[in-house]
Amino acid sequence: MVRLMLMLFAVIGTTLMGVAVVAVLTMRFDATAMPLIAAAAAGFVVAIPVSWMVARALTTVARR
C-alpha cells in the first residue's frame, strides 16, 4: 500500500500545492514570496494523509 500511496502522492501533492498557490495569488498576497512558500508547504503536508486515505480506500475496494 505504501508504493500505491507514493504514486498517488505525486499527483495529489502537485494538485493540492497548485491549488493552494493559486488561492494565495488570487487573494493578492504576492508582495513577498513567503505566502507562496507557505501555501506550497501546506499543500505538501496535507497531501500526505490524503494520499494515504485514497490508497487505503483503493486497496479496500480492490479486495472485495
N, C-alpha and C positions, 0 to 999 in steps of 0.2 A: 504494500500500500504506500510505502514511503516513495518508491520510484514514481508511482502514479501522481502522488502529491507534488513531487518536484516538477514533473512535466506540466501539471496544471498550474503550478505556481508561476511558471514562465509566462503564461498567458494572463492569468488572473492578476498577478502582480503588476505587469505592464499596464493593464487596463485600469486598475484602481489608482495607480500612481498618475496616469494620464488624466483621469477624471479629476483627481484632487488638484493637479496643477492647473487644469483648465478652469476649475472653480475659483482658484486663487486669482487667476488672471482676469476673470470676469468681474471679480469684486474689486479690481484695481488696487491690489496690494503689491504692485510691481515697482515700488520705489526702491526697494532693496531686494537682494537675492534670497534673504533669509526666509520669507514666507514661502517661496517656491521650494526651497530645500526642505523646509518643514512639511510641506504638503506631500512631497515625494517620499519622504521618510515615513510619514503617517500611512500613506498608501502601501508602502512596503510592509510595514508592521501588520496592518490589517489584513493583508493578503495571505499571511501565513496561516492563521486559523481558518480563514475562508477556504483556502486550498485543501486543508486537512478535512474540513466538513464535506466538501464536494467529493473528495476522493473516498471518504468513508461511505457517503451515500451511493456513489457509483459501485463500489465493491459490494455493498449490501444488496443492491438491485441485481447485480450480476450473479450473486449466489442463489437467488430464488429460482 
